[in-house]
Amino acid sequence: MNTRTFVPAVIATGALSAASLAGFVYSDAQNDLFDNGFANLDIASVAVTNDATNVYFAVTTRGFSNWTKYGIMMGDNTGSGTLSNPWGRPHNTNGQLISHFAGSWVDGGGGTQHWWYTTGWSMADQYGNLVSGNTATFTVARGSLADGFTILFDVGTSGGGGGDPWVDLLSRSDQSTSGWGSGSTSGTFLSYTVVPAPGAIALLGVAGLISRRRR
């Protein structure tokens, strides 16, 4: 991909809170599910931030249950990737290619799988995650991603069945699927541009640099 290969790897989060870093909060419509009783699947917002080493995705849902499954689909605009996802969830990316996927669960001790696509999907690593209240945070190593590199992404929530669709998607403000037996469809992927590490801009006041972006 391009001259800066997009090769992140998901790693376990430490004590660092994504919300404490400079970045963006992407708001999502609530009560937009085929069954709004699933508050744990209803995405309220996703905060995306970075420091010198990692990119952080903090997914906040309207409620919480430990059977929730999370998926982060990532790509860029270089025309490399695939329309499928390695978990085999019935999903239409709406023509947008993904080259990396982070799939996570918070029951059974929690875990996150990182997959990348070349000629097929391969699982790179498996790590933990960080849960606080209704927010689950996942960490992606920046690798060779330089300041100014733009990641295109979508975030979905789902159940534990292998054939379950993404019940809610950050890219949509309406229903992503009509039910458990129907595939889901993305809207337009969101974009996040890697910013200078907070350490380099600390004198500007990290807290004052948190911006909100509403789709």
C-alpha positions in Angstrom: 0.0 0.0 0.0 1.4 3.3 -1.0 5.0 4.1 0.0 4.1 3.8 3.7 2.8 0.3 4.2 -0.2 0.1 6.5 0.9 -2.7 8.8 -0.4 -2.2 12.3 -0.8 -4.9 14.9 -3.3 -4.9 17.7 -1.7 -4.9 21.1 -3.1 -4.9 24.7 -4.0 -1.6 26.2 -2.3 -0.4 29.3 -3.2 2.3 31.7 -3.3 5.0 29.0 -6.8 6.2 28.3 -7.6 7.0 24.7 -9.9 9.9 25.9 -6.9 11.6 27.4 -5.2 12.0 24.0 -5.6 14.5 21.1 -8.0 13.1 18.5 -11.6 13.0 17.4 -14.9 11.7 18.8 -17.2 10.3 16.1 -20.8 10.4 17.3 -23.4 7.9 16.1 -27.2 8.0 16.2 -28.8 6.0 19.0 -31.9 3.9 19.0 -31.3 3.1 15.3 -31.3 -0.7 15.6 -33.8 -3.2 14.3 -34.4 -4.0 18.1 -33.5 -1.1 20.3 -33.6 -3.3 23.4 -30.0 -4.3 22.5 -28.5 -1.2 24.2 -25.1 -3.0 24.3 -25.0 -3.1 20.5 -26.0 0.5 20.0 -22.9 2.6 19.3 -23.0 6.1 20.9 -19.6 7.2 19.9 -16.1 6.1 18.9 -13.1 8.1 20.0 -10.0 7.7 17.8 -6.7 9.0 19.0 -3.0 8.4 18.7 0.3 8.9 20.4 3.8 8.2 19.0 3.3 4.5 19.2 -0.3 3.5 18.8 -3.7 4.4 17.4 -6.6 3.9 19.9 -10.2 3.1 19.2 -12.5 3.6 22.2 -16.0 2.3 21.4 -18.8 3.5 23.7 -22.3 1.9 23.5 -25.6 3.0 25.0 -25.5 0.0 27.4 -23.1 -2.8 28.1 -23.2 -6.6 28.1 -20.2 -8.9 28.0 -21.5 -10.9 25.0 -21.0 -8.0 22.7 -18.6 -8.6 19.8 -16.8 -5.7 18.2 -15.2 -5.3 14.7 -13.0 -2.5 13.3 -12.6 -2.6 9.5 -9.6 -0.5 8.3 -8.1 0.5 5.0 -6.9 3.5 3.0 -7.5 5.1 -0.4 -4.8 3.3 -2.4 -7.1 0.6 -3.9 -5.7 -2.3 -2.0 -7.7 -4.7 0.1 -10.9 -6.9 0.0 -14.6 -6.6 0.4 -14.8 -9.5 2.9 -14.1 -9.8 6.6 -12.1 -12.6 8.3 -14.9 -13.4 10.8 -17.2 -14.2 7.9 -19.9 -11.9 9.1 -22.5 -11.3 6.4 -21.6 -7.8 5.6 -21.5 -5.5 2.5 -18.8 -2.8 2.8 -20.5 -0.8 0.1 -17.6 -1.1 -2.2 -15.0 0.0 0.3 -11.9 -2.1 0.6 -10.4 -3.2 3.9 -6.9 -4.5 4.5 -6.9 -4.8 8.3 -9.5 -6.0 10.7 -9.6 -6.0 14.5 -12.2 -8.3 16.0 -12.8 -8.4 19.7 -14.9 -9.9 22.5 -15.1 -9.0 26.2 -16.4 -12.3 27.7 -14.3 -15.3 28.5 -11.4 -13.2 29.6 -11.6 -10.9 26.7 -9.4 -10.8 23.6 -8.7 -9.1 20.3 -7.7 -10.7 17.0 -5.8 -8.6 14.5 -6.0 -9.8 10.9 -4.4 -8.4 7.7 -5.2 -9.1 4.0 -2.7 -9.8 1.3 -3.9 -12.6 -1.1 -6.1 -13.8 1.7 -6.8 -13.1 5.4 -4.1 -14.0 8.0 -4.3 -13.5 11.7 -1.3 -11.6 12.9 -1.8 -11.5 16.7 -4.2 -11.9 19.5 -4.3 -9.6 22.5 -6.5 -8.2 25.3 -8.6 -5.1 25.5 -9.6 -2.5 28.1 -13.2 -2.1 29.3 -14.5 0.7 31.5 -18.2 1.1 32.0 -19.8 1.1 28.5 -16.5 1.8 26.7 -14.2 -0.9 25.2 -10.8 0.4 24.0 -8.7 -1.3 21.4 -5.1 -0.4 20.5 -3.4 -0.6 17.0 0.3 -0.1 16.8 1.2 2.7 14.4 4.0 0.7 12.8 5.1 2.7 9.7 2.2 5.1 9.8 3.5 8.6 9.6 1.9 11.8 10.8 -0.6 12.9 8.1 -1.5 9.3 7.1 -5.3 8.8 6.7 -7.0 5.6 7.9 -10.5 4.9 6.5 -12.5 2.8 8.9 -15.8 1.5 10.1 -16.8 0.1 13.5 -19.5 -2.5 14.1 -21.1 -4.4 17.0 -22.5 -7.9 16.8 -23.5 -11.0 18.7 -21.6 -14.3 19.2 -23.0 -16.2 16.3 -20.7 -16.6 13.3 -23.5 -15.7 11.0 -24.6 -12.6 12.9 -24.4 -9.3 11.0 -23.0 -6.0 12.4 -26.1 -4.9 14.2 -24.9 -1.3 14.5 -22.3 0.5 12.4 -20.6 3.8 13.1 -20.8 4.7 9.4 -24.7 4.8 9.5 -27.2 6.8 11.3 -30.0 4.4 10.4 -30.4 0.6 10.6 -27.4 -1.3 9.3 -29.5 -4.6 9.1 -33.1 -5.6 9.3 -32.5 -8.5 11.7 -30.2 -11.3 12.9 -30.8 -13.3 9.7 -30.0 -10.4 7.3 -26.6 -9.0 6.2 -25.5 -5.6 7.2 -24.3 -2.8 5.0 -21.8 0.0 5.7 -22.3 3.7 4.9 -19.4 5.8 3.9 -16.3 4.9 5.9 -15.0 7.5 8.4 -11.5 8.9 8.2 -8.9 9.6 10.8 -5.6 11.3 10.0 -2.7 10.5 12.3 -1.6 13.6 14.1 1.7 14.5 15.8 2.2 12.6 19.0 0.8 14.4 22.1 4.3 14.5 23.5 5.3 16.8 20.7 2.4 19.1 21.3 2.1 18.9 25.1 2.9 22.6 25.5 -0.3 23.4 23.6 -2.4 21.6 26.1 -3.4 18.0 25.2 -6.9 18.4 26.8 -7.7 21.4 24.6 -6.9 19.5 21.4 -9.7 17.0 21.7 -12.2 17.8 19.0 -15.6 16.5 18.3 -16.6 15.5 14.8 -20.3 14.6 14.0 -21.0 12.8 10.8 
